[in-house]
Amino acid sequence: MGKIISLLFFGWISLYGNPLSAAKQLLVVQTSSWSVSSGSLQRYEKHAGVWHKVGRAITVKVGKNGLAWGRGLHTIPKGAKRIKREGDGRAPAGIFRLSYAFGDKALKLRYPYHRMTRAHHCVDDSRSKYYNQVIDSRKIRKDYKSFEHMKFPSGLYSYGLFIDHNPKHTPKVGSCIFMHIKKPSGKPTVGCTAMSKAEIITVLKWLDPKKKPLLVQAPVVIVERLWR
């Protein structure tokens, strides 16, 4: 757990203070380098000020081109070479809030859960005022040409979690970042973090909004360098 603590003191400090200070649950995703598309997810929970592992590590798929610094609760290191952009095929690295869970079926959770229909779109058109937002297309005047259906036949979004990357909806820096069900083929994503259906349900049922859970996602090489 020392590697996680290192993040608190060596560079991932929010402008508003330690971004993990209030959290009592963490989802920690690590990859072996910036460019790989596979990694592991470990859950942690804080008791009496000490972080403890919860369950076994979960093998996950991330962006097909690996990771790049995203926008969240952390500050992007000065001179960073890899910074998340729209369409770059990279998942965001950093510390992020987890806005809500979602799915196209009923699921009893403690965490906020939004039921999705075919009319729900996640907008990835940087010119739209709805950029990086999930909206009900029946209730707005569409100003976008590009979007993702939040319910479609593949079932990859049958259950998922909205990662609060780019919360200010800044154009062209990345949108529609989720945790969701991985492809049967095992292929990587275009920017999300994916696992099996059973595993995502386990994660969703574990999350407790009172414990203010966060995602910490980064290449292990960065974590190790910060620890040193």
C-alpha positions in Angstrom: 0.0 0.0 0.0 3.1 2.2 0.3 2.9 2.8 -3.5 -0.6 4.3 -3.1 0.5 6.5 -0.2 3.4 7.8 -2.4 0.9 9.2 -4.7 -0.4 11.5 -2.0 2.9 13.2 -1.3 4.7 13.2 -4.6 2.8 15.0 -7.3 -0.8 13.9 -7.5 -1.9 16.6 -5.1 -5.0 18.5 -6.0 -5.2 22.3 -5.9 -7.7 21.8 -3.2 -5.5 19.6 -1.0 -5.0 15.9 -0.7 -7.6 14.4 -3.1 -7.7 11.1 -1.2 -8.1 12.5 2.3 -11.8 12.0 2.5 -12.0 8.7 0.6 -12.5 5.5 2.4 -12.7 3.3 -0.7 -10.3 3.2 -3.6 -10.3 1.4 -7.0 -6.6 1.2 -7.9 -5.8 0.3 -11.6 -2.2 -0.3 -12.5 -0.6 -1.2 -15.8 3.0 -2.2 -16.4 3.7 0.8 -18.7 2.1 3.7 -20.5 1.6 1.7 -23.7 0.1 -1.6 -22.6 -3.6 -2.3 -22.8 -3.9 -4.7 -19.9 -3.7 -4.1 -16.1 -5.1 -5.1 -12.7 -7.7 -3.5 -10.5 -7.5 -3.9 -6.7 -10.1 -2.6 -4.3 -9.0 -1.0 -1.0 -11.0 0.2 2.0 -9.8 2.4 4.9 -10.4 1.3 8.5 -9.0 3.3 11.4 -6.8 5.3 9.0 -5.2 2.2 7.4 -5.9 0.9 3.9 -6.7 -2.8 3.5 -7.1 -4.8 0.3 -10.6 -6.0 -0.5 -11.0 -9.2 -2.5 -8.6 -10.4 -5.2 -7.0 -8.4 -8.0 -9.1 -8.2 -11.2 -7.5 -8.4 -14.6 -8.7 -5.4 -16.7 -8.4 -4.1 -20.2 -7.7 -0.4 -20.7 -7.2 1.7 -23.9 -5.8 0.0 -26.9 -2.9 2.5 -26.9 -2.4 2.4 -23.1 -2.8 5.3 -20.7 -2.3 9.1 -20.8 -2.7 11.8 -18.1 -6.4 12.6 -17.8 -8.2 15.5 -16.0 -9.5 14.9 -12.6 -8.5 15.6 -9.0 -4.8 15.4 -9.6 -2.5 17.9 -11.3 -0.8 16.9 -14.5 3.0 16.8 -14.1 4.8 19.7 -15.8 6.3 18.5 -19.0 4.1 15.4 -19.2 4.5 13.8 -22.7 1.3 11.8 -22.6 -1.9 13.8 -22.0 -5.3 12.4 -22.8 -7.0 13.7 -26.0 -10.2 12.8 -27.8 -9.9 9.8 -30.0 -6.3 8.9 -28.9 -7.3 5.3 -27.8 -5.8 5.9 -24.3 -7.5 5.5 -20.9 -7.0 8.4 -18.5 -4.3 8.2 -15.8 -4.8 10.1 -12.5 -7.3 10.3 -9.6 -11.0 10.5 -10.4 -14.4 10.7 -8.8 -16.9 8.1 -9.8 -20.1 9.9 -10.7 -22.6 7.1 -10.8 -23.3 3.5 -11.8 -25.5 2.7 -14.8 -27.0 -0.1 -16.7 -29.9 -1.2 -18.9 -31.4 -3.6 -16.2 -32.6 -3.1 -12.7 -29.8 -3.5 -10.1 -30.1 -2.9 -6.4 -27.1 -0.8 -5.2 -26.1 1.7 -2.5 -24.4 3.7 -5.2 -26.4 6.1 -7.4 -27.7 4.1 -10.4 -29.1 5.4 -13.7 -31.1 3.1 -15.8 -30.2 3.5 -19.5 -32.4 3.1 -22.6 -31.6 3.3 -26.4 -32.4 7.0 -26.2 -29.6 7.7 -23.8 -26.5 9.0 -25.5 -23.0 9.9 -24.3 -21.9 12.8 -26.5 -18.3 12.7 -27.8 -18.7 15.6 -30.2 -16.4 18.4 -28.9 -18.6 21.1 -30.6 -21.7 20.2 -28.6 -22.8 21.8 -25.3 -23.5 18.3 -24.1 -19.9 17.1 -24.7 -18.8 14.4 -22.2 -22.3 14.1 -20.8 -24.9 11.3 -20.8 -28.2 12.8 -21.9 -31.7 11.5 -22.8 -31.9 12.5 -26.5 -35.7 12.6 -26.3 -35.6 15.6 -23.9 -33.1 18.0 -25.6 -32.5 19.6 -28.9 -29.6 17.7 -30.5 -26.6 19.8 -31.4 -24.2 16.8 -31.9 -23.3 14.4 -34.7 -21.2 12.0 -32.7 -22.2 10.0 -29.7 -22.3 6.5 -28.0 -25.5 4.6 -27.4 -25.7 3.7 -23.7 -27.7 0.6 -24.6 -26.8 -1.5 -27.5 -26.9 -5.2 -28.5 -23.3 -6.1 -27.6 -24.2 -5.7 -23.9 -20.9 -4.0 -23.0 -22.8 -1.3 -21.2 -25.3 -3.6 -19.5 -23.6 -2.5 -16.3 -21.0 0.2 -15.8 -19.6 3.1 -13.9 -19.1 6.7 -15.1 -15.5 7.9 -14.4 -15.5 11.6 -13.9 -12.7 12.4 -16.3 -12.8 15.9 -17.8 -15.5 17.2 -15.4 -15.4 20.7 -16.9 -16.2 19.2 -20.3 -13.2 20.9 -22.0 -13.4 20.3 -25.7 -11.1 17.7 -27.3 -9.5 16.4 -24.1 -11.5 13.1 -23.9 -15.1 12.0 -23.2 -17.3 9.1 -22.2 -14.9 7.3 -20.0 -16.4 4.3 -18.2 -15.8 1.1 -16.4 -17.8 -1.5 -18.2 -18.0 -5.1 -19.3 -15.1 -6.3 -21.5 -15.5 -7.7 -25.0 -15.8 -11.5 -25.3 -12.7 -11.4 -27.5 -10.7 -9.8 -24.7 -9.7 -6.9 -27.0 -8.8 -3.6 -25.3 -11.1 -0.6 -25.2 -10.7 2.9 -26.9 -10.3 4.6 -23.5 -12.4 2.9 -20.9 -11.5 0.2 -18.3 -13.2 -3.1 -18.8 -13.6 -6.4 -16.9 -16.0 -9.3 -16.8 -19.8 -8.9 -16.1 -19.5 -10.7 -12.8 -16.6 -8.5 -11.8 -18.2 -5.2 -12.6 -21.3 -6.2 -10.7 -19.1 -7.1 -7.7 -17.4 -3.7 -7.9 -20.7 -1.8 -8.2 -22.3 -3.7 -5.2 -19.2 -2.9 -3.1 -19.2 0.8 -3.7 -20.6 2.9 -0.9 -21.3 6.6 -1.5 -20.8 7.4 2.2 -17.2 6.2 1.8 -16.5 8.7 -1.1 -14.8 6.2 -3.4 -12.3 7.3 -6.0 -10.4 5.7 -8.9 -6.6 5.8 -8.9 -5.3 4.7 -12.3 -1.7 4.9 -13.6 1.2 2.9 -15.0 3.1 1.1 -12.3 6.4 2.6 -13.5 5.0 6.0 -12.5 3.9 4.7 -9.1 7.3 3.1 -8.4 9.1 6.3 -9.4 7.0 8.4 -7.1 7.5 5.9 -4.3 11.3 6.2 -4.6 
